[in-house]
Amino acid sequence: MERGQKRNTPLIPQSMRALDQLKYQVAQELGIQTPSNGYWGTMTTRDTGAIGGHITRKLVALAEQPLAGR
């Protein structure tokens, strides 16, 4: 794979917008200041890890709902 080439392209392009909204929502819930310029690279690893962990928990819970018969 060429350097700089993106591997993880979504199957549904609209899902990227929804995940981005979820990222900002979770950051707000956790009280983490989001970057005004959209660049997350200057944030601490702890903060971005907390956001990612909560996103994963929410996505797993959403996927488990149909299995639980709700």
Secondary structure, DSSP 8 states (H G I E B T S, - for coil): --TT------SSTHHHHHHHHHHHHHHHHHT----TTS-GGGS-HHHHHHHHHHHHHHHHHHHHHHHTT-
